Amino acid sequence: TRIDRPIDIVIDRQLNLLYIGAIGASNEHGGHVQVFSLDKLHAPTRQMPLERKLAIRHKHMAHPAGLELYGDELLVLEQKSRSLLRFDARSGRFLGVALAHLPDDPEQLLVVDDEC
């Protein structure tokens, strides 16, 4: 599977999945997040390509500039709409907009536990 113009990655260590956010070959086609299994990466051959499990697309996701896993959710920092989008990390189902109208073009995302 070809990944054009990747922007960010995040790994789900429990499920052994790799999430890659990209804007694609052209901004007109919209952004997406592709999800790959890392199971074969630990095999003795360590060869690619990885097995794609899921492709997450949404009409509001044009430039996924930051990815983070939080519980069962995939949070996507969307640069064009200046918002934080929520998706079910396993199915890719859109759950809603967590934050909207951010004051600047967001770049990266970091979720910190309350205990820090």
Contacts in CASP RR format, 6 or more apart in sequence:
PFRMAT RR
TARGET T0000
AUTHOR 0000-0000-0000
METHOD contacts of the structure
MODEL  1
TRIDRPIDIVIDRQLNLLYIGAIGASNEHGGHVQVFSLDKLHAPTRQMPL
ERKLAIRHKHMAHPAGLELYGDELLVLEQKSRSLLRFDARSGRFLGVALA
HLPDDPEQLLVVDDEC
1 34 0 8 1.000
1 36 0 8 1.000
1 49 0 8 1.000
1 50 0 8 1.000
1 52 0 8 1.000
3 20 0 8 1.000
3 22 0 8 1.000
3 24 0 8 1.000
3 34 0 8 1.000
4 22 0 8 1.000
4 23 0 8 1.000
4 24 0 8 1.000
4 25 0 8 1.000
5 22 0 8 1.000
5 23 0 8 1.000
5 24 0 8 1.000
5 25 0 8 1.000
6 20 0 8 1.000
6 21 0 8 1.000
6 22 0 8 1.000
7 21 0 8 1.000
7 22 0 8 1.000
7 23 0 8 1.000
7 63 0 8 1.000
7 64 0 8 1.000
7 65 0 8 1.000
7 66 0 8 1.000
8 20 0 8 1.000
8 21 0 8 1.000
8 64 0 8 1.000
8 65 0 8 1.000
8 66 0 8 1.000
8 67 0 8 1.000
8 108 0 8 1.000
9 18 0 8 1.000
9 19 0 8 1.000
9 20 0 8 1.000
9 21 0 8 1.000
9 67 0 8 1.000
10 18 0 8 1.000
10 19 0 8 1.000
10 67 0 8 1.000
10 68 0 8 1.000
10 69 0 8 1.000
10 74 0 8 1.000
11 17 0 8 1.000
11 18 0 8 1.000
11 19 0 8 1.000
11 38 0 8 1.000
12 18 0 8 1.000
12 19 0 8 1.000
12 69 0 8 1.000
12 89 0 8 1.000
15 90 0 8 1.000
16 37 0 8 1.000
16 38 0 8 1.000
16 39 0 8 1.000
17 35 0 8 1.000
17 36 0 8 1.000
17 37 0 8 1.000
17 38 0 8 1.000
17 53 0 8 1.000
18 35 0 8 1.000
18 36 0 8 1.000
18 37 0 8 1.000
18 38 0 8 1.000
18 50 0 8 1.000
19 33 0 8 1.000
19 34 0 8 1.000
19 35 0 8 1.000
19 67 0 8 1.000
19 69 0 8 1.000
19 74 0 8 1.000
19 89 0 8 1.000
20 33 0 8 1.000
20 34 0 8 1.000
20 35 0 8 1.000
20 36 0 8 1.000
21 31 0 8 1.000
21 32 0 8 1.000
21 33 0 8 1.000
21 34 0 8 1.000
21 64 0 8 1.000
21 66 0 8 1.000
21 67 0 8 1.000
21 76 0 8 1.000
22 31 0 8 1.000
22 32 0 8 1.000
22 33 0 8 1.000
22 34 0 8 1.000
22 64 0 8 1.000
23 30 0 8 1.000
23 31 0 8 1.000
23 62 0 8 1.000
23 63 0 8 1.000
23 64 0 8 1.000
24 30 0 8 1.000
24 31 0 8 1.000
24 32 0 8 1.000
27 62 0 8 1.000
27 63 0 8 1.000
30 57 0 8 1.000
30 61 0 8 1.000
30 62 0 8 1.000
30 63 0 8 1.000
31 57 0 8 1.000
31 61 0 8 1.000
31 62 0 8 1.000
31 63 0 8 1.000
31 64 0 8 1.000
32 55 0 8 1.000
32 56 0 8 1.000
32 57 0 8 1.000
32 61 0 8 1.000
32 64 0 8 1.000
33 55 0 8 1.000
33 56 0 8 1.000
33 61 0 8 1.000
33 64 0 8 1.000
33 67 0 8 1.000
33 74 0 8 1.000
33 76 0 8 1.000
33 87 0 8 1.000
34 52 0 8 1.000
34 54 0 8 1.000
34 55 0 8 1.000
34 56 0 8 1.000
35 52 0 8 1.000
35 53 0 8 1.000
35 54 0 8 1.000
35 55 0 8 1.000
35 56 0 8 1.000
36 50 0 8 1.000
36 51 0 8 1.000
36 52 0 8 1.000
36 53 0 8 1.000
37 50 0 8 1.000
37 51 0 8 1.000
37 53 0 8 1.000
38 50 0 8 1.000
39 51 0 8 1.000
40 47 0 8 1.000
40 50 0 8 1.000
40 51 0 8 1.000
41 50 0 8 1.000
54 91 0 8 1.000
54 92 0 8 1.000
56 74 0 8 1.000
56 87 0 8 1.000
56 92 0 8 1.000
58 85 0 8 1.000
58 87 0 8 1.000
58 94 0 8 1.000
60 78 0 8 1.000
60 81 0 8 1.000
60 83 0 8 1.000
60 85 0 8 1.000
60 97 0 8 1.000
61 76 0 8 1.000
61 78 0 8 1.000
61 85 0 8 1.000
62 78 0 8 1.000
62 79 0 8 1.000
62 80 0 8 1.000
62 81 0 8 1.000
63 78 0 8 1.000
63 79 0 8 1.000
63 80 0 8 1.000
64 76 0 8 1.000
64 77 0 8 1.000
64 78 0 8 1.000
64 79 0 8 1.000
65 77 0 8 1.000
65 78 0 8 1.000
65 79 0 8 1.000
65 105 0 8 1.000
65 106 0 8 1.000
65 107 0 8 1.000
65 108 0 8 1.000
66 76 0 8 1.000
66 77 0 8 1.000
66 106 0 8 1.000
66 107 0 8 1.000
66 108 0 8 1.000
66 109 0 8 1.000
67 74 0 8 1.000
67 75 0 8 1.000
67 76 0 8 1.000
67 77 0 8 1.000
67 109 0 8 1.000
68 74 0 8 1.000
68 75 0 8 1.000
68 77 0 8 1.000
68 109 0 8 1.000
68 110 0 8 1.000
68 111 0 8 1.000
69 75 0 8 1.000
69 89 0 8 1.000
70 111 0 8 1.000
71 89 0 8 1.000
72 88 0 8 1.000
72 89 0 8 1.000
72 90 0 8 1.000
73 86 0 8 1.000
73 87 0 8 1.000
73 88 0 8 1.000
73 89 0 8 1.000
73 95 0 8 1.000
74 86 0 8 1.000
74 87 0 8 1.000
74 88 0 8 1.000
74 89 0 8 1.000
74 92 0 8 1.000
75 84 0 8 1.000
75 85 0 8 1.000
75 86 0 8 1.000
75 87 0 8 1.000
75 98 0 8 1.000
75 109 0 8 1.000
75 111 0 8 1.000
76 84 0 8 1.000
76 85 0 8 1.000
76 86 0 8 1.000
76 87 0 8 1.000
77 84 0 8 1.000
77 85 0 8 1.000
77 106 0 8 1.000
77 107 0 8 1.000
77 108 0 8 1.000
77 109 0 8 1.000
78 84 0 8 1.000
78 85 0 8 1.000
78 106 0 8 1.000
79 105 0 8 1.000
79 106 0 8 1.000
79 107 0 8 1.000
81 100 0 8 1.000
82 100 0 8 1.000
82 101 0 8 1.000
82 102 0 8 1.000
82 103 0 8 1.000
82 104 0 8 1.000
82 105 0 8 1.000
82 106 0 8 1.000
83 97 0 8 1.000
83 98 0 8 1.000
83 99 0 8 1.000
83 100 0 8 1.000
83 101 0 8 1.000
83 102 0 8 1.000
84 97 0 8 1.000
84 98 0 8 1.000
84 99 0 8 1.000
84 100 0 8 1.000
84 102 0 8 1.000
84 106 0 8 1.000
84 109 0 8 1.000
85 94 0 8 1.000
85 96 0 8 1.000
85 97 0 8 1.000
85 98 0 8 1.000
86 94 0 8 1.000
86 95 0 8 1.000
86 96 0 8 1.000
86 97 0 8 1.000
86 98 0 8 1.000
87 93 0 8 1.000
87 94 0 8 1.000
87 95 0 8 1.000
88 95 0 8 1.000
END
